[in-house]
Amino acid sequence: MKRKINCETARNFPVEKALEKLGHFPNRETEQEAWFLSPFRSETQASLKVSKRKNRWYDHGLGIGGNVIDLVILVLNCPVKDALVFLSDSPTSFSFQQQQIPFKENVSIVDVIKIQEIMHPALVQYLSSRSVPLSVAKVYCKQVWYKYNGNLFFAIGLENIKGGWELRNRIVKNCSSPKSYSLIKRDSKQLVIMEGMFDLFSLAVLNEELASTSDIIVLNSLAFIRNVEDYVNRYINDYVNCYDRILLYLDNDTTGDNGTQYLKENYPSVTDQRETYKNHKDLNEYLCHVRGS
């Protein structure tokens, strides 16, 4: 049975543990404090400070802070009652259906300037450092030039179903609005679900036949499981086009565990594929190990 907690009890939940449940881990920490990359935007230097003694947080980039309930409400964009459920003692008590990640357009806007084939030497080198051939990345992604905070950047871009882009280069992770999951549709009877673009690349390298013959969903964030459910449910109700198998390639961490358990409980055709890379964080780390990168 799930344990219900009130606001007074929830405020004692450690902020750093809440961030861990949300998939964020400290860049550095001492006995008194911990520093995290902000969950509210993409950055390369940690600006969110957690005081372990006071159990409070402060985001120096935004100039805001508060207690653990404030943090969960802001990150998940949810009401207080859902934040309390998230902070209960059950690691899977918070439904993924409730999670939403807001795109903070009032903080920084990613403005896409140009889209082209991947060719920049820095991006090619970045792919190589992660054991991904350029030919594989070109099948699924583009080179995207964008402005962010008034500066011009380039990155590997994976387009989502709403026309937004997930953006990756060696230095930063970013995205353009609107944010959603990415879908590769091949009218297959088999669906593959994974977390990020480098999982997609890695699967294409390790099992080209599976990658090229399956429908594939790249979540881009586990918060989009709710949106994916809407898509999968349409197919479950369509007996002609229903998926025979759904293969999960999520990360080997707490968030991946919860996401895998949640989908397996709701869809009998789901199979957890993480046994193939059980000693590694994700599929790309396994690929790099196999390839000796």
Number of C-alpha atoms within 10 A of each C-alpha: 5 10 10 14 15 13 14 9 12 20 18 14 17 20 24 24 14 18 19 15 18 18 14 16 16 17 12 11 13 9 8 11 18 20 22 21 19 21 19 17 17 13 15 10 12 17 18 22 22 26 18 17 10 13 18 20 24 19 20 13 14 13 8 11 16 14 19 25 24 15 21 22 17 17 18 19 16 15 13 15 15 19 24 20 21 25 29 20 14 13 14 19 16 17 15 17 12 17 19 19 18 15 16 11 11 6 11 14 17 20 16 19 12 12 16 12 13 21 13 13 9 13 19 18 16 18 20 14 13 20 22 22 17 17 10 16 25 15 12 16 21 21 22 22 18 21 16 14 10 11 8 13 16 21 24 30 26 24 21 22 13 12 13 20 27 24 24 21 18 14 9 13 15 16 24 22 19 13 21 26 25 24 16 17 12 13 12 16 16 18 26 22 22 24 23 24 25 21 22 23 27 25 21 20 18 15 10 13 11 15 19 14 15 20 20 23 22 26 22 21 15 24 20 21 24 16 14 19 15 10 11 17 12 12 15 14 10 11 9 9 13 17 19 13 17 24 18 22 26 26 23 18 15 15 19 21 16 20 20 21 14 16 19 16 10 10 15 11 15 21 16 17 16 21 10 12 17 13 11 18 15 24 28 25 19 19 22 17 13 11 11 9 11
